[in-house]
Amino acid sequence: METLTAIEWIPACYIDDVPENGGVCMRHGDEQIAIYNFSRRNEWYATQNLCPHKQQMALSRGMIGSAGDTCEPKVACPFHKKTFSLLTGECLNGDDYQIKTYPVKVEDGKVYVGIALE
């Protein structure tokens, strides 16, 4: 059975603030959230900005692309090239790392990130 979680949609930025096929970072409370405009796929994603490998706030500056036969969207840390699924947060290098992912919606030229209410 699927568990439904209440989400608060936080205004993050304008779509023009995010480079095509790139990312930016926003702060929400104590968290830094990376937002990605994967324009080649016409999709938007958001993850934590902290790379768990070396504890660096860097994922928003990482390279985005697709992995494997399934063309799963991914981001690579710009420092050590650990790659993470933009869908699940799973480390695609086979390492035991995980990043947090967030839902994203775009409305009226603005980008919103969904934060789960506790």
C-alpha positions in Angstrom: 0.0 0.0 0.0 1.3 3.4 -1.0 1.7 6.0 1.8 0.7 9.5 0.9 2.8 12.4 2.3 1.6 15.9 2.6 3.8 18.3 0.6 4.4 22.0 0.9 5.4 23.7 -2.3 8.2 26.2 -1.7 8.9 28.8 -4.4 12.5 28.3 -5.4 13.3 30.5 -8.3 12.2 31.6 -11.8 12.8 29.2 -14.7 15.2 31.8 -16.2 17.4 31.6 -13.1 18.4 28.0 -13.9 20.8 27.4 -16.9 19.7 24.9 -19.5 21.1 21.5 -18.7 22.5 22.8 -15.5 21.7 23.6 -11.9 21.4 26.2 -9.1 21.2 26.0 -5.4 18.6 27.4 -3.0 18.5 27.4 0.8 15.4 26.3 2.7 16.0 26.5 6.5 19.2 24.7 7.2 19.1 22.7 4.0 20.7 23.5 0.6 18.7 22.1 -2.3 20.0 21.7 -5.9 17.6 22.4 -8.7 18.3 21.1 -12.2 16.8 22.2 -15.5 17.4 19.1 -17.7 16.2 20.9 -20.8 17.4 18.1 -23.2 14.6 16.0 -21.6 12.3 18.9 -20.8 12.4 17.8 -17.1 13.1 19.4 -13.8 14.7 17.7 -10.7 15.8 18.7 -7.2 18.1 17.0 -4.7 20.1 17.8 -1.7 23.1 19.9 -2.6 25.5 18.0 -0.3 27.5 15.3 -1.9 27.7 12.5 0.7 31.1 11.2 -0.6 33.3 14.1 0.7 30.5 16.2 2.4 30.8 19.0 -0.1 28.0 21.4 -1.1 28.5 20.9 -4.8 25.8 18.9 -6.5 24.1 21.9 -8.0 27.3 22.5 -10.0 27.5 18.9 -11.2 27.0 17.6 -14.7 23.6 16.1 -15.6 23.1 13.4 -18.1 21.6 9.9 -18.6 22.8 6.6 -17.4 22.7 3.1 -18.9 20.1 1.5 -21.2 17.2 3.0 -19.2 18.6 6.5 -19.8 18.0 7.2 -16.1 18.6 10.9 -15.4 21.7 11.5 -13.2 24.0 14.1 -11.7 27.8 13.7 -11.2 29.5 15.5 -8.4 31.9 18.0 -10.0 34.8 17.0 -7.7 34.9 13.2 -7.5 32.4 12.2 -10.2 30.2 10.1 -8.0 26.9 9.8 -9.9 23.4 9.8 -8.4 20.0 9.1 -9.8 17.9 12.2 -10.0 14.8 10.0 -9.6 15.7 7.9 -6.6 18.9 9.5 -5.1 20.8 6.1 -5.4 24.5 6.2 -6.1 25.0 4.8 -9.6 28.7 4.0 -9.0 27.8 1.0 -6.8 28.9 2.8 -3.6 26.7 2.9 -0.5 25.7 6.5 -0.8 22.2 8.0 -1.1 21.0 11.6 -1.7 17.6 13.0 -0.9 15.4 13.9 -3.9 12.5 16.4 -4.0 9.5 16.7 -6.3 9.5 19.8 -8.6 6.8 21.6 -10.4 6.9 24.6 -12.8 4.0 27.0 -13.0 3.7 30.5 -14.5 7.5 30.8 -15.0 8.4 29.8 -11.5 10.0 26.7 -10.1 8.6 25.1 -6.9 10.2 22.4 -4.7 8.1 20.0 -2.7 9.0 19.7 0.9 7.4 16.8 2.9 5.5 18.0 5.9 6.2 16.0 9.0 
